[in-house]
Amino acid sequence: MEELIRERLGEVRENVTEALKKSGREPDGVRVLIASKYYSPEQMATLGEAGVELLGENKAEDLISKQEKFGDAFEWHFIGHVQRRKARDIVPRVALIHSVDSVRLIEELAKRAPEGGVEVLLQVNVSGEESKYGVEEGEVESLLEAAARTGERVRVRGFMTLAPVVEEPEDVRYVFAKLRSIRDRLRESWCPHFDLSELSMGMSNDYRVAVEEGATIIRIGRAMIEETGEARS
């Protein structure tokens, strides 16, 4: 399994490099996050051995159980929907929360933030799909204002979005381009208060297009396990 994961990770990184070159970006402009929900705790060690450094977890319970076993073997991010009652469990365990989408959640995170604060991305529902979490473009600035009111307790690093699932990645290029334009517009007025440098967008089926449009973090799940046959679905 380790060899197969290493091979798949290498393929993803090669594709990222090509996309960065195609779009004229710096060669180290993207981090590859592996969605750990596809792996049982028993399989996690294999990820580290295969060269995986950054993991994203969707559920607080799984984050706790896996992190207690593997600790600082990985950098941990939270990429699932955040329930406010779970904030106290999530905040001290992750370097970045990708999915902040309400003023009330920002206020709760501020209460739970450690001395150095908590770093977050604001989730924007660019496509307008009712099945997806995230705020509309017009609501983004109110979240930035809410985070600013916390002082340094909630620090916004950028934005995240989920594109519709389609057969042709080109069909969702507009989603990634739109999120980048939202970031670029707001960056002018909100820097240096917030950095806003991160764009978490693109998954297994469309990450190359996302990179071409400015992604700094891509979230890979299925692309890592298609050929292993051992990881959980």
Secondary structure, DSSP 8 states (H G I E B T S, - for coil): -HHHHHHHHHHHHHHHHHHHHHTT--TT--EEEEEGGGS-HHHHHHHHHTT--EEEES-HHHHHHHHHHHGGGSEEEE-S---GGGHHHHGGG-SEEEEE--HHHHHHHHHH--TT-EEEEEEB-SS--TTS--B-GGGHHHHHHHHHHTTTSEEEEEEE------SSGGGGHHHHHHHHHHHHHHHHHHTTTS---EEE---TTTHHHHHHTT-SEEEESGGGTTTTS-S--
